[in-house]
Amino acid sequence: MPGERELIDEQIAYYRRRAAEYDATTTPPGDPFAAESEQIEAALEAFRPLGKVLELACGTGSWTRRLVLHASEITALDSSPEMIDLNRLKVNDPRVRYVVADVFSWSPDSAYDVVMFANWLSHVPPDRFDDFWALVERCLPPGGRVFFVDEAKDAWRNEERLSEEFLGPSGAHLVRRRLRDGSAHRVIKVFWDPAELQARLRGMGWQVAVAGTGSFYWGEGTPPNRPRRGAPESPEGGT
Ligand SMILES: C[S@@+](CC[C@H](N)C(=O)[O-])C[C@H]1O[C@@H](n2cnc3c(N)ncnc32)[C@H](O)[C@@H]1O
């Protein structure tokens, strides 16, 4: 098995190269999951991501453009400058501050009212799951909130163009993706069962609820209630 760092770098390179075709290749024609997407969009509306929001792995901005409807300011982070350029074009809002960074090497520069990530948790290597959530916790002062959404299974398995090609033994969480230029790339892909994800996070002290729509899930909640050391200061005028 390749090293984890090598896979993370490969995943970063893959998304940089995919940026220009990302929007056109995320949904099949006549999107069969439109109703599920609408359910999750409604959940985000009900959640109301107010105040100072951090979006991790923001991509081309499909969710950033929803966050700006509520947030007073957004930090949108992604390792791909190409994704960020497209996000900037799509969202076109001066309240969004863009950061090009690798989530796994980044430290929060501020505290946030809300941390949001879409279609990202499935790309976090299982061995880095706890560290990733510790990072989210560091970004959120008491009262802060998290919202996340992702695929619960290979939703596109009947779509030749979009279905996942799994590599290695089951549990390797590794897939091969192809781009339009024919190049092949390895990507980490963990399909979390919503109930298992909720139990795992609650076991870590998060007060979260994770709901499935069938092919997708979304979760929302608050960080563990424990003393913080070295956390960034709370945002001013937080919600
Ligand atoms: C599946 S896309 C999701 C994009 C967006 N959140 C959405 O839902 O449309 C994954 C995103 O993660 C970014 N990414 C991959 N590895 C990363 C890393 N190590 N640190 C930060 N961003 C990363 C990619 O550039 C890509 O924009």
The ligand as a Gaussian input file, in Angstrom:
#p B3LYP/6-31G(d) Opt

LIG

0 1
 C      -15.078000      16.406000      -3.711000
 S      -14.396000      18.020000      -3.792000
 C      -15.616000      18.915000      -2.830000
 C      -15.664000      20.371000      -3.184000
 C      -16.840000      21.140000      -2.578000
 N      -16.816000      21.108000      -1.146000
 C      -18.147000      20.601000      -3.087000
 O      -18.875000      19.955000      -2.335000
 O      -18.448000      20.837000      -4.275000
 C      -13.016000      17.912000      -2.693000
 C      -12.237000      19.199000      -2.550000
 O      -11.206000      18.975000      -1.590000
 C      -10.044000      19.643000      -2.010000
 N       -8.918000      18.981000      -1.356000
 C       -8.365000      17.782000      -1.636000
 N       -7.381000      17.501000      -0.769000
 C       -7.279000      18.555000       0.067000
 C       -6.441000      18.868000       1.166000
 N       -5.509000      18.004000       1.599000
 N       -6.609000      20.053000       1.798000
 C       -7.557000      20.932000       1.376000
 N       -8.387000      20.685000       0.341000
 C       -8.261000      19.503000      -0.297000
 C      -10.049000      19.510000      -3.512000
 O       -9.216000      20.454000      -4.142000
 C      -11.542000      19.671000      -3.817000
 O      -11.858000      21.018000      -4.064000

